[in-house]
Amino acid sequence: MKEFREGKAIFKANLSGKDKGPGKAKGVFYNPAMRLSRDLHVTFAKQFDFSGIMLDGLAASGIRGIRLNLEAGVNVEFCDSSRMATETIAGNLEMNGIKSKIYNERVEDLLQNRKYDWIDIDPFGTPAPYLKVALKGLTDGGILGIAATDTAVLCGAKPSICKKRYGAVSMRRVAAKEVGVRILLSRIHNIASGMDKGIEPLLCYSEGHHLRVFVRLGERKDIALKWITKDMRIVDREEKDAGGPLWVRKIIKAELIPESQDGVLGRLLETLREEANGPPGLHDINDIAKAAEIGQTPQRIKIVESIRKLGSFASSSVFSPLGIKTDAPEDIRNQAVKLAQSL
Ligand SMILES: C[S@@+](CC[C@H](N)C(=O)[O-])C[C@H]1O[C@@H](n2cnc3c(N)ncnc32)[C@H](O)[C@@H]1O
């Protein structure tokens, strides 16, 4: 086991991730490539006046919860089914001067008897088996954070598994990840409805190989799930090649996006803030250029600027480097891409 530093934490773990060591099969998992996800989680948690207890439900080394405690002042408890992981968490808490509870059991079992105000579920692969138990383990108004690394399933590469696991049709191409997030939200919404509850998405994004959503559990709302067509129209019923059923309401609350961060995190947050109030779905910049019959596709930022000049909503998106979020109809998108050539 090696010693690492991340944020304000110092901790021990086994290096995992592609080409970086023993991987998930042996030892206590730590993937440095997920640092940005933890940085964002810490920054996001600071936005709340959160006074309850959070559960780091699949904690591994405990790095996520340790950082949330040290950097955002969150009261965190830890759970992992691996004995080696929970022994490591105990040592890591001591190294960081944190006193807290650690549970060595399946999070599904722990949540039969305890409730939390914020639960984080960060599994290997799909979060589907944990959704119901995590929602049931939340106090009223509690927050659920869910990571999904089964992106191939949620984002169009394995449609039959997506249908079986999430009850929805996924999509390929530029909007695939955003649609994947909306499918995950539709599944969470359906489970919450079955408990006579509702959800409010707070912050949802994709980064690297994972998707992540943060939702608040609240009163039941009668919200209709819908479908999105290949040309990004929202329709009430299933159509050929459409993705859904999906959560088509807002997935990012702009007022919860922290400001003034530097570097990669700052740029990610800025894009999230920009796209928060846009419509669902993304248009591929190359498709826009092709439809307008122009040769080389202008830079995305120039097309966004041109669409705005023509009076419609436009933003880039964290869900794809080739995607533009816009409510501009096709003729305005065509005009904009031509205008962008001259910028
Ligand atoms: C992807 S790792 C968690 C990574 C960690 N959150 C981080 O940020 O580094 C998943 C962890 O879940 C644990 N685990 C797997 N199934 C579990 C279950 N049913 N209940 C609790 N822990 C579980 C594994 O032992 C592993 O340590």
The ligand as an ORCA input file, in Angstrom:
! r2SCAN-3c Opt
* xyz 0 1
  C     -15.165      2.367     -7.001
  S     -14.743      1.939     -5.353
  C     -15.117      3.390     -4.457
  C     -14.188      4.535     -4.727
  C     -14.216      5.646     -3.749
  N     -15.548      6.193     -3.549
  C     -13.237      6.738     -4.169
  O     -13.654      7.911     -4.437
  O     -12.041      6.429     -4.263
  C     -15.996      0.817     -4.885
  C     -15.862      0.242     -3.468
  O     -17.109     -0.380     -3.160
  C     -16.872     -1.500     -2.336
  N     -18.093     -2.329     -2.433
  C     -18.477     -3.160     -3.439
  N     -19.715     -3.627     -3.192
  C     -20.131     -3.075     -2.020
  C     -21.339     -3.128     -1.267
  N     -22.358     -3.864     -1.679
  N     -21.430     -2.418     -0.131
  C     -20.399     -1.643      0.294
  N     -19.225     -1.553     -0.379
  C     -19.101     -2.250     -1.530
  C     -15.600     -2.104     -2.875
  O     -14.961     -2.883     -1.867
  C     -14.811     -0.837     -3.280
  O     -13.945     -0.469     -2.241
*
